Amino acid sequence: MFNLPLTGRLRLLKTASILVMLLAIAPVATAMTESNSTIDLSIDVNQDGVSDELLAATQEVYAFHEAQMKRLQANEITYEAYTIAGETANLQLEARLPLSDRAKQIVAQIDEIADEVELRKLSEELNQDPTYTKVNEAQSKVYKQLGL
């Protein structure tokens, strides 16, 4: 194995680093696939004004981020693996939010646009979407309760 030419060793090293990143992401896929249904913002058993499902999902993602940060600090994963795992967890939570198709399209467009005027226009349209407003208000309550 060590008699490989330089390109072979580099390919092997690249493959190994990809495997390490996939192992870092595996807990996200396992944890998040168990709860892939749309979050119901109306469930508030203790009537504190905070969606129980959104709170639980947000706490799960926050705990995952904390665990990944500890793994990063212990040099168990690379910063790139940490970033990919965190983004994956955030995207999986975002996919469960009860947003209209149009709100999802606008959010995707905002992520791609750098023009300030166009961003302002899309932000105004997004803020008029009742599903976006409802989710945004619910998330604000969750973050406030979590002290974030």
Buried (B, 14 or more C-beta within 10 A) or exposed (E): EEEEEEEEEEEEEEEEEEEBBEEBBEBBBEBBEEBEEEBEBEEBEEEEEBBBBBBBBBEBBBEBBEEBEEBBEEEBBBEEBBBBBBEBBBEBBEEBBBBEEBBBEBBEBBEEEEEEEEEEEBEEBBEEBEBBEBBBEBBEBBBEBEEE
